[in-house]
Amino acid sequence: SYVLTQPPSVSVAPGQTARISCGGNNIGSKSVHWYHQKPGQAPVLVVYDDSDRPSGIPERFSGSNSGNTATLTISRVEAGDEADYYCQVWDRSSDHVVFGGGTKLTVL
Amino acid sequence: EVQLVESGGGLVQPGRSLRLSCVVSGFTFDDYAMHWVRQAPGKGLEWVSGISWNSHSIGHADSVKGRFTISRDNAKNSLYLQMNSLRAEDTAFYYCAKDINGDYVDDAFDIWGQGTMVIVSS
């Protein structure tokens, strides 16, 4: 089955740029979606189809996808961005949705 | 206002059954695919099941195939998850989630419910 690999944690100072990676075999050929989840809350979609933003998501959130790595970039990080972030793809070989293991973003 | 409200969770013994429901409002339910996603305590997200807008396409994760069944009633704006032969490892928070499109293939989930907790224990 298809595996998505995310770093367990990323730390960044306020105002800096956070980059969260999502690795997978030829992930560049897939559409990648990103969610954040704050403690005790449901996940929220922040980027879909590699780089599109749902309405209401700040432009500070952007995504890219190429080769074996997709990346969620959060510019001008704020304390409120602290959350767990998950990437997601569709695995055509199994007809399953696959989530990455999640990355905890800590704002220092 | 778009809302997804799950219900039906609780404490259940191993081997028993439980049926989760998700009632939606604020959008045209039968235009969209729907999914169930679960999260074990302290763990990440795991897709459980998905169903297309017309119920013609359905998928289940290998971990629940043969035990869980997803279904929907478009007339009642409701999504269901019938869970049979429950195991301790099925203990998790169960979320229903709205797909961006009508089929359940290759899409993001743009709206999530608040979830319902299922605890499988003797």
Chai-1 contact restraints between the chains, C-beta under 6 A:
chainA,res_idxA,chainB,res_idxB,connection_type,confidence,min_distance_angstrom,max_distance_angstrom,comment,restraint_id
A,S31,B,D106,contact,1.0,0.0,6.0,A-B,restraint_1
A,H33,B,A108,contact,1.0,0.0,6.0,A-B,restraint_2
A,A42,B,Y95,contact,1.0,0.0,6.0,A-B,restraint_3
A,A42,B,W112,contact,1.0,0.0,6.0,A-B,restraint_4
A,A42,B,Q114,contact,1.0,0.0,6.0,A-B,restraint_5
A,P43,B,W112,contact,1.0,0.0,6.0,A-B,restraint_6
A,L45,B,A108,contact,1.0,0.0,6.0,A-B,restraint_7
A,L45,B,D110,contact,1.0,0.0,6.0,A-B,restraint_8
A,Y48,B,A108,contact,1.0,0.0,6.0,A-B,restraint_9
A,P54,B,D110,contact,1.0,0.0,6.0,A-B,restraint_10
A,Y86,B,L45,contact,1.0,0.0,6.0,A-B,restraint_11
A,W90,B,V105,contact,1.0,0.0,6.0,A-B,restraint_12
A,W90,B,D106,contact,1.0,0.0,6.0,A-B,restraint_13
A,D95,B,G59,contact,1.0,0.0,6.0,A-B,restraint_14
A,V97,B,W47,contact,1.0,0.0,6.0,A-B,restraint_15
A,F99,B,L45,contact,1.0,0.0,6.0,A-B,restraint_16
A,G101,B,G44,contact,1.0,0.0,6.0,A-B,restraint_17
A,G102,B,G44,contact,1.0,0.0,6.0,A-B,restraint_18
